[in-house]
Amino acid sequence: MTAHAAPLLEALPRRRLGGLPIVAATPVVAASAVIRAAKSDPPTGAAVHLVNAYSIALAQSDGVFRESLSGEAYNLPDGKPLSWVTRLSKRRLSQVRGPQFFHDVMDQGRASRVRHFLLGGSEDLLVRLQRNLEARHPGVIIAGVYSPPFRPLTPGEVLAQDELIRDARADIVWVGLGTPKQDLEVRRLAESLTIVACAVGAAFDFTAGTKREAPKWMTALGVEWVFRLLSEPKRLWRRYLIGNFVFLAAVIRNR
């Protein structure tokens, strides 16, 4: 991936699930490893993905997306189903829920003065997101934010975006552009800027307050997807109703 791959993340154990390498680490260990990699000297590049059942399902048919989650990618098991299907395995996966991981790194990174850059979403969302993060985690350093155009960027725009991140002296770039776009972008950022880049998805919306999170009891039971489906049925019905079957088939096929 980069001239200096992140050794602290490379040391995390992995197991294959649905044909993809998934990190087998607790939320505490995952957050700590990402923070230490972000503050390493010399800088290290790492693409961190929050992988769920839909990610594995999509990877079965989208070769470019599958490639972004292969090799040196650090795929954290975001979805509860990933934990469920490994219950009888010698290396069971512990769920690393994306929105909580986002806040864990923000919280724990304050002691090391981690500099965060927020990439994605509208300008209004980013204003709310930064305000809420600074209120929830006093002392957190939001070094920069950028709302890219809702279209493919020109080569010049990509260079300008990367320059913003460099000028901010960011340690971690959080990318909220939706799957699979955000996953392709974190891989590119890790390679081009030698930086820790995390694809964090809906954590931006939840923290900014532009979308509601599922009740805690639904999250605990692993049916958060039902809440999201009912909240956005037109956008998410295919992802969950078809994607869940594709996920299970991929797990069985790649056992």
C-alpha positions as CSV (number, residue, x, y, z in Angstrom):
1,M,0.0,0.0,0.0
2,T,2.7,2.5,1.0
3,A,6.4,2.7,1.5
4,H,5.8,2.5,5.2
5,A,2.9,0.2,6.0
6,A,1.5,0.6,9.6
7,P,3.3,-2.1,11.7
8,L,1.0,-1.5,14.7
9,L,-2.0,-2.4,12.5
10,E,-0.2,-5.1,10.7
11,A,0.3,-6.9,14.0
12,L,-3.5,-7.2,14.6
13,P,-4.7,-10.8,14.0
14,R,-7.0,-11.3,11.0
15,R,-9.3,-14.0,9.7
16,R,-11.0,-14.4,6.3
17,L,-14.7,-14.0,6.1
18,G,-16.6,-14.0,2.8
19,G,-13.3,-13.9,1.0
20,L,-12.1,-10.8,2.7
21,P,-9.5,-10.3,5.5
22,I,-11.2,-9.1,8.7
23,V,-9.3,-7.8,11.8
24,A,-10.0,-9.8,14.9
25,A,-9.6,-7.2,17.6
26,T,-11.7,-5.7,20.4
27,P,-13.0,-2.1,20.0
28,V,-10.4,-0.9,22.6
29,V,-7.5,-2.6,20.8
30,A,-8.6,-1.4,17.4
31,A,-9.0,2.3,18.5
32,S,-5.6,2.2,20.3
33,A,-3.8,0.7,17.3
34,V,-5.2,3.3,14.9
35,I,-4.2,6.2,17.2
36,R,-0.7,4.8,17.6
37,A,-0.3,4.3,13.9
38,A,-1.6,7.9,13.3
39,K,1.1,9.3,15.5
40,S,4.0,7.0,14.4
41,D,7.3,8.5,13.2
42,P,8.0,8.2,10.3
43,P,4.3,8.5,9.2
44,T,2.5,5.4,8.1
45,G,-0.2,4.9,5.6
46,A,-3.2,2.8,6.4
47,A,-6.7,2.4,4.9
48,V,-9.2,1.5,7.6
49,H,-12.6,0.2,6.7
50,L,-15.7,-0.5,8.8
51,V,-17.0,-3.6,7.1
52,N,-20.5,-5.0,7.5
53,A,-22.6,-7.7,5.8
54,Y,-23.4,-5.3,2.9
55,S,-19.7,-4.6,2.3
56,I,-19.0,-8.3,2.0
57,A,-22.1,-8.8,-0.3
58,L,-21.1,-5.9,-2.6
59,A,-17.5,-7.2,-2.8
60,Q,-18.8,-10.4,-4.4
61,S,-19.9,-8.5,-7.5
62,D,-17.7,-5.3,-7.5
63,G,-14.1,-6.2,-8.3
64,V,-12.8,-2.7,-7.8
65,F,-14.5,-2.5,-4.4
66,R,-13.2,-6.0,-3.4
67,E,-9.7,-4.9,-4.3
68,S,-9.9,-1.9,-2.0
69,L,-10.7,-4.3,0.9
70,S,-7.9,-6.7,0.0
71,G,-4.2,-6.7,0.6
72,E,-3.1,-4.3,3.3
73,A,-6.6,-3.0,4.1
74,Y,-7.6,-3.0,7.7
75,N,-11.2,-4.2,7.8
76,L,-12.9,-3.8,11.1
77,P,-16.0,-5.9,11.7
78,D,-18.7,-3.2,12.0
79,G,-21.8,-5.4,11.6
80,K,-23.2,-7.7,14.3
81,P,-23.8,-10.5,11.7
82,L,-20.0,-10.8,11.2
83,S,-19.7,-11.6,14.9
84,W,-22.7,-14.0,14.8
85,V,-21.4,-16.2,11.9
86,T,-18.0,-16.7,13.7
87,R,-19.4,-17.8,17.0
88,L,-18.3,-21.3,16.6
89,S,-14.9,-20.4,15.2
90,K,-11.6,-20.5,17.1
91,R,-11.1,-16.8,16.2
92,R,-14.5,-15.1,16.8
93,L,-14.9,-11.6,15.6
94,S,-15.8,-8.9,18.1
95,Q,-18.0,-6.2,16.7
96,V,-16.3,-2.8,16.2
97,R,-19.3,-0.6,15.6
98,G,-18.4,2.3,13.3
99,P,-20.1,5.2,15.1
100,Q,-18.7,4.1,18.5
101,F,-15.2,3.5,17.0
102,F,-15.3,7.1,15.6
103,H,-16.0,8.5,19.1
104,D,-13.5,6.1,20.8
105,V,-10.7,7.4,18.6
106,M,-11.8,11.0,19.0
107,D,-11.9,10.6,22.8
108,Q,-8.7,8.6,23.3
109,G,-6.7,10.5,20.7
110,R,-6.9,13.7,22.8
111,A,-4.1,12.6,25.0
112,S,-1.8,12.3,22.0
113,R,-3.1,15.5,20.4
114,V,-4.3,13.6,17.3
115,R,-5.2,16.0,14.5
116,H,-8.4,15.0,12.7
117,F,-9.6,15.9,9.2
118,L,-13.3,15.4,8.2
119,L,-14.0,14.7,4.6
120,G,-17.5,14.3,3.1
121,G,-21.0,15.5,3.5
122,S,-22.5,18.9,3.0
123,E,-21.0,22.1,4.4
124,D,-23.9,22.4,6.8
125,L,-23.4,18.8,8.0
126,L,-19.7,19.4,8.6
127,V,-20.4,22.6,10.7
128,R,-22.8,20.5,12.9
129,L,-20.4,17.6,13.0
130,Q,-17.4,19.7,14.1
131,R,-19.5,21.6,16.7
132,N,-20.9,18.3,18.2
133,L,-17.5,16.6,18.3
134,E,-15.9,19.5,20.1
135,A,-18.8,19.6,22.6
136,R,-18.7,15.9,23.2
137,H,-14.9,15.6,23.3
138,P,-13.5,18.9,24.8
139,G,-10.0,19.5,23.5
140,V,-10.3,17.3,20.4
141,I,-8.4,18.8,17.5
142,I,-10.4,19.1,14.3
143,A,-7.6,20.3,12.0
144,G,-9.8,20.7,8.9
145,V,-13.0,19.8,7.1
146,Y,-13.9,19.7,3.4
147,S,-17.2,19.1,1.6
148,P,-16.3,17.8,-1.9
149,P,-18.6,18.2,-4.9
150,F,-21.2,15.5,-5.2
151,R,-19.7,14.2,-8.5
152,P,-16.3,12.8,-9.5
153,L,-13.5,15.2,-8.8
154,T,-11.2,16.5,-11.6
155,P,-7.5,15.7,-11.2
156,G,-7.0,19.3,-10.2
157,E,-9.7,19.1,-7.5
158,V,-8.1,15.9,-6.1
159,L,-4.7,17.7,-5.8
160,A,-6.4,20.7,-4.2
161,Q,-8.2,18.4,-1.7
162,D,-5.0,16.6,-0.8
163,E,-3.2,19.9,-0.3
164,L,-5.9,21.0,2.2
165,I,-5.2,17.8,4.2
166,R,-1.4,18.3,4.1
167,D,-1.8,22.0,5.1
168,A,-4.0,20.9,8.1
169,R,-1.1,18.5,9.2
170,A,-3.8,15.9,9.8
171,D,-2.9,12.6,11.5
172,I,-6.2,10.9,10.6
173,V,-8.6,11.6,7.7
174,W,-12.2,10.5,8.4
175,V,-14.1,9.9,5.2
176,G,-17.9,9.9,5.0
177,L,-18.9,9.5,1.4
178,G,-21.0,6.3,1.5
179,T,-20.0,2.8,0.4
180,P,-18.2,2.0,-1.9
181,K,-17.0,5.6,-2.7
182,Q,-15.5,6.2,0.7
183,D,-13.6,2.9,0.7
184,L,-11.9,3.7,-2.6
185,E,-11.0,7.1,-1.3
186,V,-9.4,6.0,1.9
187,R,-7.2,3.6,0.0
188,R,-6.1,6.4,-2.4
189,L,-5.4,8.8,0.5
190,A,-3.4,6.2,2.4
191,E,-1.3,5.6,-0.7
192,S,-0.9,9.2,-1.9
193,L,-0.5,11.0,1.4
194,T,1.0,8.2,3.6
195,I,-1.7,8.9,6.2
196,V,-4.2,6.9,8.3
197,A,-7.6,7.2,6.5
198,C,-10.8,5.7,7.9
199,A,-14.0,5.1,6.0
200,V,-16.6,5.8,8.7
201,G,-20.0,6.1,6.8
202,A,-23.1,7.0,8.8
203,A,-21.1,8.1,11.8
204,F,-21.0,11.6,10.3
205,D,-24.8,11.8,10.0
206,F,-25.4,10.3,13.5
207,T,-23.0,12.6,15.2
208,A,-24.2,15.7,13.3
209,G,-27.8,14.8,14.2
210,T,-28.9,14.7,10.6
211,K,-30.0,11.1,10.9
212,R,-31.3,9.2,13.9
213,E,-29.5,6.2,15.4
214,A,-31.3,3.0,16.2
215,P,-32.3,2.6,19.9
216,K,-29.6,1.0,22.0
217,W,-31.7,-2.1,22.5
218,M,-31.9,-2.7,18.8
219,T,-28.2,-2.2,18.4
220,A,-27.5,-4.7,21.3
221,L,-29.8,-7.3,19.6
222,G,-28.1,-6.8,16.3
223,V,-31.2,-5.6,14.5
224,E,-30.0,-2.0,13.9
225,W,-30.4,-2.7,10.2
226,V,-34.1,-3.1,10.6
227,F,-34.3,0.4,12.1
228,R,-32.3,1.9,9.2
229,L,-34.4,0.0,6.6
230,L,-37.6,1.4,8.1
231,S,-36.1,4.9,8.2
232,E,-35.0,4.8,4.5
233,P,-36.8,2.0,2.8
234,K,-36.4,3.2,-0.8
235,R,-32.7,3.6,-0.5
236,L,-31.9,0.6,1.6
237,W,-34.3,-2.2,0.8
238,R,-32.0,-3.8,-1.8
239,R,-29.0,-3.5,0.5
240,Y,-30.6,-5.3,3.4
241,L,-33.2,-7.7,1.9
242,I,-31.0,-8.9,-0.9
243,G,-27.6,-8.1,0.5
244,N,-28.1,-10.2,3.6
245,F,-28.7,-13.3,1.5
246,V,-25.6,-12.6,-0.7
247,F,-23.6,-12.1,2.5
248,L,-24.6,-15.5,3.9
249,A,-23.9,-17.2,0.6
250,A,-20.5,-15.7,0.4
251,V,-19.6,-16.8,4.0
252,I,-20.7,-20.4,3.2
253,R,-19.0,-20.5,-0.1
254,N,-15.7,-19.2,1.3
255,R,-15.6,-21.4,4.4
